[in-house]
Every structure is written in structure tokens, then in C-alpha cells.
Amino acid sequence: MTMAFEPRETLKKDLFGVIERGVAAVGGEEIPAVRRHLARAPLLLRPVARLLARRESRALEQLHGVDRVPHLLLRQRAFHLRTWIDGEPINRARPTDPAFYADALRLLREVHRAGITHNDTHKEPNWLVTPEGRPALLDFQLATRHRRRSRWFRLCALEDIRHLLKHKRKYRPDTLTARQRTILRNRSWPARWWRRAGKPVYRWITRRVLRWRDDEGRGTLG
């Protein structure tokens, strides 16, 4: 399948390729779209870039029909194409309306009902505030597809929620419920392990070896 795409703006360049915003010709009309160009990643990192892109593509295919997540338009070896969602990242919009966070929880539950856990909801740029003031969720590169609601699924889903609640605590701490405060206090064992052992190694590899700083989702090259 072929689909014409006209790039108009480069959104991000990092070790896993280039992300471009533009328009795609779909069914005789042009729609806003985003292309993740994997062929522009360094040669040694292309297998990793393809792996992450494949995870995202498969998650988006499984989420087809869920509102306010990107819809996959085309997947090929060198790139994949998805719909564009207009909005501001929450670190810029700084939403304070309690209804936004209630709606974001509902969105996460829809994603979980589809058998997907996002696994990267802690990054503020992955959450958008749409022009209507509603939440949207991006960047499913680390997402996991689950065949059943296993203990691992429930643990990952709760971590998705806990990280969303951290954003609520930052912008509207006064609206946290007692149960939400309990969730925030209780990190899962993978979260504790990542904080103590995994994250320092990840930072050493990306910043010292690859000389790349993710900058909480903005993907800047250092």
C-alpha cells in the first residue's frame, strides 16, 4: 500500500530517527499526519528504532477506534505514518481543571480495556490538552499488548494510572482523593527497581556513551 505524505515541519530528531509533521493523502482528502522516519537513525541503532516503531504500530492497530490516541495510517520498514492530534503538552498547558484528570483516567481505562498498557505515562509531553480541553495520549513506543488481564497487566495498568496521578499532584494536588494518594505512595516493585538500578544505567548509556538526552520526551541531541 502506498500513501502520499508531504512533510511540512520537523518535530524531533533523535537517535531513533526523525519525526515530521505534514499532510497525508487518504481517500482523496488530505489529513494532518506524522511520519516517524526510521531510515534516518544511525545505522547501529536502526534495529532498536525498528523495534520501538513496531511496538508502537502494533499497539495503535489494536487501539483502532479509541478516541484521542493516534490512528495508524501506514506501516513500512523505513517509516510509519499516523494521524496528528492537535494540542499542547501538559507541561506547557498546565491543566488545572479536575475534569481533565477524570477524563484522562477514563481514556487510560479505554486503552487498558483494549489490552494495551502505555508504560510511559510519566512523560508530560506524552499527554496533550486538546483545543477542547480534553486529554490525548501519544507515543506508544514502549506500550505492551496483553492477551489477558494477568497480574503483570494489572501491575502495568496501575503504573500507568500512578504516573498520571503524579501529574495531577503537580498541577491540582488539592483534588487528589484519599485512594489516589495511596496509589501515589505505593510504587510497584518494577518501579522501585527501575528507580534504583535501571534508570542510572539508562542515563549513563544515553548521556555518557550515546551523548543523547531524552529531556523528558522532547528528544534533544546533546
URQUI-V417183 format. One record per backbone hydrogen bond with DSSP energy under -0.5 kcal/mol. NH is the residue of the N-H (numbers start at 1). CO is the residue of the C=O. If there is no record, write none. Layout:
# URQUI-V417183
{{NH;CO} {NH;CO}}
This chain:
# URQUI-V417183
{{6;23} {7;5} {8;21} {9;21} {11;9} {11;19} {12;19} {14;17} {17;14} {18;37} {19;12} {20;18} {20;35} {21;9} {22;33} {23;6} {24;31} {25;4} {26;24} {26;29} {29;26} {31;24} {33;22} {34;82} {35;20} {36;80} {37;18} {37;35} {38;36} {38;78} {39;78} {40;37} {41;38} {45;42} {46;42} {46;43} {49;45} {50;46} {51;47} {52;48} {53;49} {54;50} {55;51} {56;52} {57;53} {58;54} {59;55} {60;56} {61;57} {62;58} {63;59} {64;61} {66;63} {69;66} {70;137} {73;81} {74;81} {76;79} {80;36} {81;74} {82;34} {83;71} {84;32} {86;84} {88;129} {90;124} {90;127} {92;89} {93;89} {94;90} {100;97} {101;97} {102;98} {103;99} {104;100} {105;101} {106;102} {107;103} {108;104} {109;105} {110;106} {111;107} {112;108} {113;109} {114;110} {115;112} {116;111} {117;144} {123;120} {124;122} {125;216} {126;123} {127;124} {128;136} {129;88} {130;128} {130;134} {133;130} {136;128} {137;68} {138;126} {143;140} {144;117} {146;115} {150;148} {154;150} {155;151} {156;152} {157;153} {158;154} {159;155} {160;156} {161;157} {162;158} {163;159} {164;160} {165;161} {166;162} {167;163} {167;164} {168;164} {169;165} {170;166} {171;167} {172;168} {173;169} {175;172} {176;173} {181;177} {182;178} {183;179} {184;180} {185;181} {186;182} {187;185} {192;188} {193;189} {194;190} {195;191} {196;192} {197;193} {198;193} {199;194} {201;197} {202;198} {203;199} {204;200} {205;201} {206;202} {207;203} {208;203} {208;204} {209;204} {209;205} {210;205} {212;206} {213;220} {214;212} {218;214} {218;215} {219;214} {220;213} {222;211}}
